[in-house]
Every structure is written in structure tokens, then in C-alpha cells.
Amino acid sequence: MPPPDATHLPTLNVDDLCVWRGDIRLIDGLSFSVAAGELLWLRGDNGIGKTSLLRVLAGFAPPERGALRWRGADPGADPSAWRSELLYLGHLDALKRDLTARENLASDAALRGAADGTAIDSALATLAVARCADLPVAQLSAGQRRRVALARLALSQATVWLLDEPTTHLDADGQGVVGRLIDRHLGRGGLAVVASHHALELARPARTLELGARPRVAA
């Protein structure tokens, strides 16, 4: 039997990546891969390059050197196809403060070609902010805003999740919900790269990538 076509394998490969921020070289010679069902946990001190790495993976910034491969191809060759398989959630909530929680999620879902009101209500309930659905985001607490932003995880059909400090402003219950959503995503054949100062509550083990002077990936 011939080997499967690499273009259909949901694997993200990074080879010899070099990332600068201004005149500071944050990352040099970084290589790793993340396959279906895997989570790579980015760890390191503040300012070490976790957010910069996620932004490069998402295609928001180019690397100084190195190659990215998704399903065996350069995701930059077809950015729209890459975005269709990607969910990026930064450390900022990216919510419009004058819109309600439900309107924010509906707007985001419409951009992705899906705006199921029932699914949106269910996602808000999953993150325990259903009672906030019709309140302007400007009236919500930091924790409630974070939960609304994270409701995108419950709605997402993307294969690749890039998450930057997803548990910020969350209590223990909220952190548990995030862990369960990530577990569900991995169980469905998705993969994730997550930067977090807090250990994630996952049913399956996560690989870790320690960023620093000598980045290393641990099994």
C-alpha cells in the first residue's frame, strides 16, 4: 500500500525557525512538529517569544528564517486556505465592546461562513456566560469577557488551534472548561499549540516546548 499523501496529513512542521522582534533575536534554529491529536505547550518567561512564535505560526508576521509546513505545503502560499483551518486566540479578547456577547460571536461566526444562533447560545452556556448574552461587552468583567472570547473554542471547527494564555482571568472552573474543550478538539483529530503560564487540565499528556536560550521540546 502506498504511503498517504502528505498534503492530507494534519501535521504542522516547523524547521530552523528564526524570529526577531525589532533588533532582538527571540528564537533561533527552532524545529518541531505537531500532529493530529497532539498539544504542544509553550513555556517560558515573559518576553521570551511565546506570543511572537504564535503570531508567526498564524501568518501574522513573517519569520526571519525557516520554513513552516502544513499538510506538507507552505501555508503562506494559500493564506485563505490556512485561515480556514486555523483558530487563533490571542491574549487580548478581540471583542467589540459596543456589541453584545451574542452579537460578537455571531459576527465572528459569519466571517467563517456559519452563524447558527442555537450553537452560539450553547457555546455561551458552556462557558457559563449565557446570562450575559444580550449585554454589551463593555459592561462585562474581565473574566466574563474572557469566557465570551473562549466561547469561540466551543464553536470552532478549525483543525489547528493557536492559543495565547487562554486561561487568563479565569477561575478554576473556567480553566477546567478550557481543558475539556481542548481535549474534545484533540479527540476529534485537531491539534493545538498553547502558550500558558498555567498547567492545563487535560485528559491526555501534552508535549512541552521550553523557550529560552536553547529551546527544547520534551515528550
C-alpha positions in Angstrom: 0.0 0.0 0.0 1.5 3.4 -0.9 2.1 5.9 1.9 -0.6 8.5 2.5 -0.3 11.8 0.6 1.5 14.3 2.9 -0.8 17.1 1.8 -3.7 15.4 3.6 -2.0 14.7 6.8 -2.9 17.2 9.5 0.6 17.9 10.7 2.3 21.3 11.4 6.0 21.2 10.8 8.5 24.0 11.8 12.1 23.8 10.5 15.0 26.0 11.6 12.8 29.0 12.5 14.4 32.3 13.4 12.2 35.1 14.9 13.2 38.6 15.7 11.3 41.4 17.5 12.8 44.7 16.5 16.6 44.2 16.9 16.2 41.4 19.4 16.5 37.8 18.2 13.9 35.9 20.3 14.1 32.4 18.6 16.9 30.9 16.5 17.0 27.4 14.9 13.8 26.2 16.3 12.3 22.9 14.8 9.3 20.9 15.9 6.2 19.2 14.6 2.7 18.8 16.0 0.4 16.1 14.6 -3.3 15.4 14.8 -4.4 14.7 18.4 -1.3 16.5 19.9 -0.9 19.6 22.0 2.3 21.5 22.3 2.6 23.6 25.4 4.8 26.7 25.0 6.5 27.6 28.2 9.0 30.4 29.2 9.4 33.7 30.9 7.5 36.8 29.8 9.1 38.4 26.8 10.8 35.2 25.7 8.9 34.9 22.4 5.8 32.8 23.0 3.4 35.3 21.5 5.8 36.2 18.7 6.1 32.5 17.8 2.3 32.0 17.8 1.9 35.1 15.5 4.4 33.7 13.1 2.6 30.3 13.0 -0.7 32.1 12.4 0.8 34.0 9.5 0.5 37.4 11.1 4.3 38.0 10.9 7.0 36.5 8.7 9.9 34.6 10.2 13.4 35.9 9.7 14.4 32.4 8.5 13.0 29.0 8.4 10.1 27.1 7.0 6.5 26.3 8.0 4.7 23.3 6.5 1.0 22.4 6.9 -0.1 19.2 5.3 3.3 19.2 3.6 2.9 22.7 2.0 3.8 26.3 2.8 0.7 27.8 4.4 1.8 31.2 3.1 1.2 30.0 -0.4 -2.6 30.0 0.2 -3.3 32.2 3.2 -7.1 31.9 2.9 -7.0 28.1 2.9 -4.7 28.3 6.0 -7.0 30.7 7.8 -10.0 28.4 7.1 -8.3 25.7 9.1 -7.0 27.9 11.9 -8.3 29.4 15.1 -6.1 32.0 16.7 -7.0 33.3 20.1 -4.6 35.9 21.4 -4.1 37.2 25.0 -6.5 40.1 24.0 -10.1 39.1 23.8 -10.7 40.7 20.3 -14.3 41.6 21.2 -16.2 44.8 20.1 -17.2 46.5 23.3 -20.3 48.1 21.9 -21.7 44.7 20.7 -23.4 42.2 22.9 -21.7 38.8 23.7 -24.1 37.1 21.3 -23.5 39.7 18.5 -19.7 39.3 18.8 -19.9 35.6 18.4 -22.4 35.9 15.6 -20.2 38.3 13.7 -17.2 36.1 14.1 -19.2 33.0 13.0 -20.5 34.8 10.0 -16.9 35.6 8.8 -16.3 31.8 9.0 -19.4 31.0 7.0 -21.5 29.8 9.9 -23.9 31.7 12.1 -26.1 29.2 14.0 -27.8 31.0 16.8 -28.5 27.8 18.7 -24.9 26.8 18.6 -23.9 30.3 19.8 -26.3 30.1 22.7 -24.9 26.7 23.6 -21.3 27.9 23.4 -22.1 30.8 25.8 -23.8 28.3 28.2 -20.8 26.0 28.0 -18.6 28.9 29.2 -21.2 29.9 31.9 -22.0 33.3 30.4 -25.4 32.6 29.0 -26.9 35.3 31.2 -24.5 37.8 29.6 -25.6 37.0 26.1 -27.5 40.3 25.5 -25.3 42.6 27.5 -22.8 44.9 25.7 -19.3 43.6 26.2 -18.3 46.9 27.7 -20.4 46.0 30.8 -18.8 42.7 31.4 -16.0 41.9 33.9 -12.6 40.8 32.6 -13.4 37.2 33.5 -16.7 37.4 31.7 -15.1 38.9 28.6 -12.5 36.1 28.6 -15.3 33.5 28.8 -17.1 35.1 25.8 -13.9 35.1 23.8 -13.3 31.5 24.7 -16.8 30.5 23.6 -15.2 30.5 20.1 -13.5 27.3 21.1 -16.9 25.6 21.6 -18.0 26.8 18.2 -14.8 26.1 16.3 -14.5 23.5 13.5 -10.9 24.6 12.8 -8.2 21.8 12.8 -5.4 24.0 14.2 -5.8 26.0 17.5 -3.2 28.6 18.4 -4.0 29.9 21.9 -2.1 32.6 23.8 -2.7 32.4 27.6 -6.3 31.1 27.2 -6.9 30.8 31.0 -6.1 34.4 31.9 -8.8 35.9 34.2 -10.4 32.5 34.7 -11.1 30.8 38.0 -10.6 27.0 38.5 -14.0 26.1 36.9 -13.3 28.2 33.8 -9.8 26.6 33.5 -11.4 23.2 33.7 -13.9 24.1 30.9 -11.0 25.2 28.6 -9.2 21.9 29.3 -12.3 19.9 28.4 -12.7 21.9 25.2 -9.1 21.3 24.2 -9.4 17.6 25.0 -12.5 17.4 22.8 -10.7 19.2 20.0 -7.7 16.8 20.2 -10.0 13.8 20.3 -11.6 14.9 17.1 -8.3 14.9 15.3 -7.3 18.5 15.9 -4.0 19.8 17.1 -3.1 22.8 19.3 -0.2 25.0 20.2 -0.8 26.8 23.5 1.2 29.4 25.4 0.3 29.4 29.1 1.9 30.1 32.4 -0.7 27.7 34.0 -0.8 23.9 33.6 -3.8 22.9 31.5 -6.2 20.3 32.9 -6.1 17.7 30.1 -7.1 14.1 29.9 -4.1 13.4 27.7 -0.4 14.4 28.2 0.9 17.5 26.5 4.4 17.9 25.0 6.2 20.9 26.2 8.4 23.4 24.4 10.6 25.4 26.7 11.6 28.7 25.0 14.8 30.3 26.1 18.5 30.4 25.1 18.2 26.8 23.9 14.6 25.9 23.1 13.9 22.3 23.6 10.9 20.1 23.0 10.1 17.4 25.7 7.9 14.4 25.1 
